[in-house]
Amino acid sequence: MPLPVPQSIIQRAIQELKIKDFSKATIREVVAIAGKIERETGLEFIHMEMGVPGLPPSPVGVEAEIAALRKGVASIYPVIDGLPELKQEASRFIKAFIDLDIAPEGCVPVVGSMQGTFTSFLVAGQCDAQRDTILFIDPGFPVQKQQAVVLGYRYESFDVYDFRGERLKEKLESYLAKGNIACIIYSNPNNPAWFCLNEQELQIIGDLATRYDAIVLEDLAYFAMDFRKDLGTPFQPPYQASVGKYTDNYLLLISGSKAFSYAGQRIGIVAMSDALYQRSYPGLTERYGGGTFGSVFIHRALYAISSGTAHSAQCALAAMFKAASDGDFPFLKEVKEYGRRARRLKAIFLKHGFEIVYDRDLDEAIADGFYFTVRYPGLSGGELMAALIPLGISAISLATTGSHQEGLRACTSFIKEHQYDLLDERLAAFVVHL
């Protein structure tokens, strides 16, 4: 193992980005710091900070997009609410893998789930002047809180670590009873902890959302990637669990980035329940002069933000949805590689005295997948970040995800085959230098 990177180089990289507290650095800032150190020292980094797919894109999507470009779609604006074939296939895909009935009308393409979340926050926060706050069931994707800040919206959050199962009801209701919550957001499987909310918990969220008239944003960025279950057979149980079984007040965020490894084309779907799509709200009527939630979402908010989603990328997603629903594209087969990587990586961390932070899913062991969380006894998350980066290991602190636990989020997507031995060697050096 080479000598650790000198602190002077690390501090210079941090200062160049004008970061006051390294433990609170964003994902992109950690990537930038690691990149600067790599370029200056030549030390190969083990990148575990950024959730970028590390597998080839789906050929089904690539070929469909190439064919669409050759037909000349690049010269034509796509319709703002989405190509008819994509809307139809999105509706069918949701039926095939979630067993929910959502009309094609409510399946709207967006420039990745990031834009879908931003637009959903924007509209949900305008429905009722008394409801001006977003509730995050944490831990979660840090940038979603940044979106709330950009919009100027208030937000509240709680770490669900100590409130799983029946305990979720009292905790969640303590926020909703205030009457100021416009929407609730969570990811399932969870980013960063990879636990999965179960049917009991989703029913609690759905029942309370209906009772207190809050909109639920269910972020399915890691669609059906709970590899403990076989969720990949269309129109057959088990299905991807969803709050849509328990309330009409919901939007689903379905991304092409992870399950289809199609992140570079920034394509996803916001799927609104039929009831929510058709519902009118006083705040939207006052602001826009009329319209339903769905029509305002599409023709007012989304139109103002991007004027639609790339034409050829819509063709790609339509083809992938169709092939998956037809049973011709076993999309989960490839991404199970992330689960295999997680098992190997966890074993190395545990060998060197680390612990898994979010280690249980109620009475089950946590799944292996795209992310996992680690801590080292006696160190805060920020201290652990600072101790690992001189050894060429980069990850983000759980503090940035809304977690109240000390530790780091580790992503499996960029790990190369030779880096397992490298990680083993560097964690051994970490213990020596501690």
C-alpha positions in Angstrom: 0.0 0.0 0.0 1.4 3.4 -0.9 1.8 6.0 1.7 -1.5 7.9 2.4 -2.1 11.1 0.3 -0.6 14.0 2.2 -3.1 16.2 4.0 -1.8 19.2 2.3 -3.0 17.9 -1.1 -6.4 17.0 0.3 -6.9 20.3 2.1 -5.9 22.2 -1.1 -8.5 20.3 -3.1 -11.2 21.1 -0.4 -10.2 24.7 -0.3 -10.3 25.1 -4.0 -14.0 24.2 -3.9 -14.5 26.5 -0.9 -16.0 23.7 1.2 -16.2 24.8 4.9 -17.1 21.3 6.3 -15.9 18.3 4.4 -18.3 16.0 6.3 -21.2 17.9 4.7 -19.8 17.9 1.2 -22.3 17.0 -1.5 -21.9 14.0 -3.7 -20.6 16.1 -6.7 -18.2 17.9 -4.4 -16.7 14.6 -3.1 -16.4 13.4 -6.7 -14.6 16.6 -7.6 -12.2 16.4 -4.6 -11.4 12.7 -5.3 -10.8 13.6 -9.0 -8.4 16.4 -8.1 -6.4 14.2 -5.8 -6.3 11.4 -8.4 -5.0 13.8 -11.1 -2.4 15.3 -8.8 -1.1 12.1 -7.2 -1.8 9.4 -9.8 -3.4 7.3 -7.0 -6.3 5.1 -8.3 -9.4 5.9 -6.2 -12.1 3.4 -5.2 -15.1 5.5 -6.0 -18.1 4.7 -3.8 -19.6 8.2 -3.6 -21.7 8.6 -6.7 -24.7 6.5 -7.7 -23.9 6.3 -11.4 -24.8 3.0 -13.2 -21.7 0.9 -13.9 -23.2 -1.5 -16.5 -23.7 -1.2 -20.2 -27.0 0.4 -21.4 -29.8 -1.8 -22.5 -29.3 -2.7 -26.2 -33.1 -2.6 -26.6 -33.1 1.1 -25.8 -30.0 1.9 -27.8 -31.3 0.3 -31.0 -34.7 1.9 -30.7 -33.1 5.3 -30.1 -30.8 4.9 -33.1 -33.7 3.9 -35.3 -35.7 6.9 -34.1 -32.9 9.3 -34.9 -32.4 7.8 -38.3 -36.1 8.5 -39.0 -35.5 12.2 -38.3 -37.1 12.6 -34.9 -34.3 15.0 -33.8 -35.8 17.7 -35.9 -39.3 17.4 -34.4 -40.5 18.7 -31.0 -42.1 15.8 -29.1 -45.6 16.4 -27.7 -45.3 17.9 -24.2 -47.3 15.1 -22.5 -45.2 12.3 -24.1 -45.3 10.1 -27.2 -48.5 8.0 -27.3 -46.6 4.8 -27.6 -44.5 5.6 -24.5 -47.5 6.5 -22.5 -49.3 3.3 -23.4 -46.2 1.2 -22.7 -45.6 2.9 -19.4 -49.1 2.2 -18.3 -48.7 -1.4 -19.3 -45.3 -1.7 -17.6 -46.8 -0.4 -14.3 -49.6 -3.0 -14.6 -47.1 -5.8 -15.4 -44.6 -5.1 -12.5 -46.6 -3.2 -9.8 -50.1 -4.4 -10.6 -51.6 -0.9 -10.6 -54.0 0.5 -13.1 -52.9 3.9 -14.3 -54.3 5.4 -17.5 -51.7 6.3 -20.2 -52.9 9.9 -19.8 -51.2 10.1 -16.4 -47.9 8.6 -17.5 -45.7 11.6 -18.3 -42.1 11.4 -19.5 -39.6 13.7 -17.7 -35.9 14.4 -18.1 -34.9 11.8 -15.5 -36.5 11.4 -12.1 -34.7 14.5 -10.9 -36.9 16.6 -13.1 -39.9 14.5 -12.2 -39.3 15.2 -8.5 -38.7 18.9 -9.0 -41.9 19.3 -11.0 -43.9 17.2 -8.5 -42.7 19.3 -5.6 -43.5 22.5 -7.5 -47.1 21.6 -8.3 -47.8 19.8 -5.0 -46.7 22.9 -3.1 -49.1 25.1 -5.0 -52.3 23.1 -4.4 -53.2 24.7 -1.1 -51.7 27.8 0.5 -51.9 26.2 3.9 -49.7 23.3 2.8 -46.3 24.7 2.2 -44.0 21.9 3.6 -42.5 18.8 2.1 -42.0 15.8 4.4 -39.0 13.6 3.8 -39.0 10.1 5.2 -35.2 9.8 5.6 -32.6 8.8 4.9 -32.9 9.9 1.3 -31.3 11.4 -1.8 -29.6 14.6 -0.7 -30.3 16.6 -3.9 -34.1 16.3 -3.3 -33.8 18.6 -0.3 -31.7 20.9 -2.5 -34.6 21.0 -4.9 -36.9 22.1 -2.1 -34.4 24.9 -1.2 -34.3 26.0 -4.8 -38.1 26.2 -4.9 -38.1 28.1 -1.7 -40.3 25.5 0.0 -40.1 24.5 3.7 -39.3 20.9 4.5 -39.3 18.6 7.5 -37.8 15.2 7.9 -37.2 12.2 10.2 -34.9 9.3 10.1 -37.1 6.2 9.8 -34.4 4.0 11.4 -36.2 3.8 14.8 -39.7 4.0 13.3 -40.2 0.9 11.2 -43.3 -1.2 11.2 -46.3 -0.1 13.4 -44.1 2.6 15.0 -44.2 4.5 11.7 -47.9 5.4 12.2 -47.5 7.6 15.3 -44.4 9.3 14.0 -45.8 10.1 10.5 -49.1 11.3 12.0 -47.3 13.7 14.3 -46.2 15.6 11.2 -49.4 15.3 9.1 -51.6 16.4 12.0 -50.1 19.9 11.8 -52.0 20.4 8.5 -49.0 22.0 6.6 -47.7 19.0 4.7 -48.2 19.2 1.0 -46.4 16.0 0.1 -44.4 13.1 1.5 -41.4 11.6 -0.3 -39.4 8.4 0.2 -37.4 6.0 -2.0 -38.2 2.2 -2.1 -35.7 0.5 -2.2 -34.1 3.2 -0.1 -31.2 5.3 -1.2 -28.8 5.2 0.7 -29.7 2.4 3.2 -31.3 -0.1 0.7 -34.0 -1.2 3.1 -37.5 -1.7 1.6 -40.7 -0.4 3.2 -43.1 -3.3 3.5 -46.8 -3.6 2.8 -47.8 -2.7 6.4 -45.7 0.5 6.2 -46.9 1.5 2.8 -50.5 1.0 4.0 -49.8 3.3 7.0 -48.4 5.9 4.6 -51.3 5.5 2.2 -54.0 5.6 4.8 -52.6 8.7 6.5 -52.0 10.4 3.2 -55.7 10.0 2.4 -56.8 11.0 5.9 -54.7 14.2 5.9 -55.0 14.9 2.2 -51.2 14.8 1.5 -49.7 13.7 -1.9 -47.2 10.9 -1.8 -44.2 10.9 -4.1 -42.9 7.3 -4.3 -39.4 7.3 -5.8 -38.8 4.0 -7.5 -35.4 4.9 -8.9 -34.2 1.4 -8.1 -37.3 -0.3 -9.5 -37.8 -3.9 -8.4 -34.2 -4.1 -7.3 -35.0 -5.9 -4.0 -33.1 -9.0 -5.1 -34.5 -11.1 -2.2 -37.6 -11.5 -4.3 -38.2 -12.4 -7.9 -39.9 -9.2 -9.1 -39.0 -9.6 -12.7 -41.8 -11.7 -14.2 -44.4 -9.5 -15.9 -48.0 -9.8 -14.8 -47.2 -12.3 -12.1 -46.6 -11.8 -8.4 -44.6 -10.9 -6.4 -44.8 -7.3 -7.6 -42.9 -4.2 -6.7 -44.6 -2.9 -3.6 -46.3 0.5 -3.9 -48.3 2.9 -1.8 -50.6 3.1 -4.9 -52.4 0.0 -3.4 -53.5 2.1 -0.4 -54.3 5.7 -1.5 -55.3 7.7 -4.6 -53.0 10.6 -3.6 -49.8 9.4 -5.2 -47.2 9.9 -8.0 -44.7 7.3 -8.9 -41.2 8.3 -10.1 -39.9 5.6 -12.5 -36.4 6.1 -13.8 -34.7 4.6 -16.8 -31.3 5.2 -15.2 -30.7 2.3 -12.9 -32.9 -0.7 -13.8 -32.2 -0.1 -17.5 -28.7 1.4 -17.2 -29.9 4.3 -19.3 -28.8 7.2 -17.1 -27.0 9.2 -19.8 -30.2 9.9 -21.8 -32.0 11.4 -18.8 -35.3 9.7 -19.2 -38.0 8.7 -16.7 -41.7 8.7 -16.0 -43.9 10.4 -13.5 -47.1 8.3 -13.2 -50.1 10.0 -11.5 -53.1 8.1 -10.2 -56.2 8.6 -12.3 -57.9 10.4 -9.3 -55.0 12.8 -8.7 -54.6 13.6 -12.4 -58.3 14.6 -12.6 -58.4 16.5 -9.3 -58.7 20.3 -9.1 -57.2 22.2 -6.3 -58.0 25.8 -5.1 -54.4 26.9 -5.2 -53.9 25.7 -8.8 -57.2 27.4 -9.9 -56.2 30.7 -8.3 -52.7 30.6 -9.8 -53.5 29.3 -13.3 -57.1 30.1 -13.7 -58.2 26.4 -13.8 -57.0 23.0 -14.7 -56.5 19.7 -12.9 -53.4 18.6 -11.1 -52.4 16.6 -14.2 -53.0 19.3 -16.8 -51.2 21.9 -14.7 -48.3 19.5 -14.1 -47.9 19.0 -17.9 -49.1 22.2 -19.6 -48.0 24.8 -17.1 -45.1 23.5 -15.0 -43.4 21.0 -17.2 -43.8 23.1 -20.3 -42.2 26.0 -18.5 -39.3 24.0 -17.2 -38.2 22.0 -20.3 -40.8 22.1 -23.0 -40.8 18.3 -23.1 -38.4 15.4 -23.0 -35.9 14.3 -25.7 -37.8 12.7 -28.6 -35.4 9.8 -29.2 -35.0 9.0 -25.5 -38.8 8.6 -25.3 -38.6 6.0 -28.1 -35.9 4.2 -26.3 -37.9 4.0 -23.0 -41.0 2.9 -24.8 -39.1 0.0 -26.4 -37.6 -1.1 -23.1 -41.0 -0.9 -21.3 -42.6 -2.9 -24.1 -39.8 -5.6 -24.2 -39.9 -6.0 -20.4 -43.7 -6.3 -20.3 -43.6 -8.8 -23.2 -41.2 -10.9 -21.2 -38.5 -10.5 -23.9 -36.2 -8.3 -21.8 -35.3 -9.6 -18.3 -34.0 -6.3 -17.2 -33.3 -7.4 -13.6 -31.0 -10.2 -14.7 -28.2 -7.7 -15.5 -28.6 -5.4 -12.6 -28.4 -8.3 -10.1 -24.6 -7.7 -10.6 -24.9 -4.9 -8.0 -26.1 -7.4 -5.4 -23.2 -9.6 -6.1 -20.8 -6.7 -5.7 -22.4 -5.6 -2.5 -21.9 -9.0 -0.9 -18.2 -9.0 -1.7 -17.7 -5.4 -0.6 -19.6 -5.9 2.7 -17.5 -9.0 3.5 -14.3 -6.9 3.1 -15.5 -4.1 5.3 -16.7 -6.5 8.0 -13.3 -8.3 7.9 -11.6 -5.1 8.9 -13.9 -4.2 11.8 -16.5 -2.1 10.1 -20.2 -2.6 10.8 -23.3 -2.3 8.5 -25.4 0.7 9.8 -28.8 -0.1 8.3 -28.3 -3.9 8.7 -31.9 -5.1 9.2 -35.2 -4.7 7.3 -37.4 -5.3 10.3 -37.0 -9.1 10.9 -35.0 -9.7 7.7 -31.3 -9.0 6.9 -30.9 -6.0 4.6 -30.8 -6.8 0.9 -27.7 -6.6 -1.2 -27.9 -4.1 -3.9 -26.8 -0.7 -5.4 -25.9 0.8 -2.0 -25.0 -0.2 1.5 -24.0 1.7 4.7 -21.0 1.3 6.9 -19.6 2.7 10.1 -16.4 2.2 12.1 -16.7 2.1 15.9 -15.7 5.3 17.6 -15.7 7.5 14.4 -18.3 9.9 13.2 -19.3 9.8 9.5 -17.3 12.9 8.8 -14.2 11.5 10.6 -14.5 8.3 8.7 -14.7 10.1 5.4 -11.6 12.1 6.3 -9.7 8.9 7.3 -10.5 7.0 4.1 -9.9 9.6 1.5 -6.1 9.8 2.0 -6.1 6.0 1.2 -8.0 6.6 -2.0 -11.5 5.5 -0.9 -14.3 8.1 -1.4 -17.8 7.9 -0.1 -20.4 10.3 1.3 -21.4 10.9 4.9 -24.9 9.6 6.0 -25.4 13.1 7.6 -26.0 14.5 4.1 -28.9 12.0 3.6 -30.9 13.1 6.6 -29.8 10.0 8.6 -29.2 10.4 12.3 -26.8 7.5 12.2 -23.0 7.9 12.0 -21.4 6.3 8.9 -21.0 6.4 5.2 -23.0 5.5 2.1 -21.1 3.2 -0.2 -22.2 2.6 -3.8 -21.3 -0.6 -5.7 -21.7 0.7 -9.2 -18.2 1.8 -10.1 -16.3 -1.1 -8.5 -13.9 -2.9 -10.9 -12.9 -6.5 -10.5 -9.3 -5.7 -9.4 -10.5 -3.3 -6.8 -11.8 -5.9 -4.3 -8.2 -6.8 -3.5 -7.2 -3.1 -3.5 -10.0 -2.3 -1.0 -8.9 -5.2 1.2 -5.3 -3.8 1.2 -6.4 -0.2 1.8 -8.7 -1.1 4.7 -5.9 -3.0 6.3 -3.8 0.1 6.0 -6.7 2.2 7.5 -6.7 0.0 10.6 -2.9 0.4 10.9 -3.0 4.2 10.5 -6.0 4.7 12.7 
